């Protein structure tokens, strides 16, 4: 069976690292490249984080491209320290001083357009961070979306519950204009894992302990980068997620990646038009679902609502069993 061709667009924090490792472990996935964008950390840190993940999994041949360092318009938002200032928990001291030499010279947006144009209708694009690179791609090549096979997004929200602002999810709040453009102009089949979907399908903390204590380099890496991160501590202060959904382990970006790897992980979705709000002091960056067709849009997307948690858990487990032991 031919492998599914994938481009991963990421602001590589801890959950992005988990999602990337999930794709690396999937036998049906071929990663054409990883494109980097600001978000969980400055884009230079994101590039280094991706290189580190690929190194741990012994997949350094996959090309990495540096992309947008800030939102489409306006000043850059303050980088979140949800996963530490470097995006990977502020625990990695042996950074590679030669990392820039390992990044492709081609800009991430140009690479994205080229790779998709070379493999028209064959590439699944998985977007795990702010959607700036995608918005720039459609501005440079208006035909870019129609050349994609499909698009998977982790971001946005369904019910106006926000995690960084009162009503908006982080990835969309970091660049609302880009989120608006992508959800208006990418007419390819689009699947979206929202913040609420991820939180409602949280796993038990006991599963997280089992996950990171496996005997493999990837698991040890994940245990290290989560060791001092409050977002991965069940004893941490109560946050918005706990208030809305109760406690649990949530690897946000992995939900979108799992859907790309195995569509049966998603057991229920809502198909409807959506729009990202660009105005207002409270609702800017919020995604609204139009289930009554009030907007009269012709384009719908699939907003995930229910997950096969057993299948998702298995993909997570397999993702941290890397690199695979080679036969003697």
Secondary structure, 3 states (H helix, E strand, C coil): CCCEEEEEEECCCHHHHHHHHHHHHCCCEEEEEEEECCCCCCHHHHHHHHHHHHHHCCCCCCCEEECCCCCCCCCCCCCCCCCCCCCCCCCCCCCCCCHHHHCECCCHHHHHHHHHHHCCCCEEEEECCCCHHHHHHHHHCCCHHHHCCEEEEECCCCCCCCCCCCCCCHHHHHCHHHHHHHHHHCCCEEEEECHHHHHHCCECHHHHHHHHCCCCHHHHHHHHHHCCCHHHCCCCCCCHHHHHHCCCECCHHHHHHHHHHCHHHEEEEEEEEEEECCCCCCCCCCEEEECCCCCCCCCCEEEEEEECHHHHHHHHHHHCCCCCCCCC
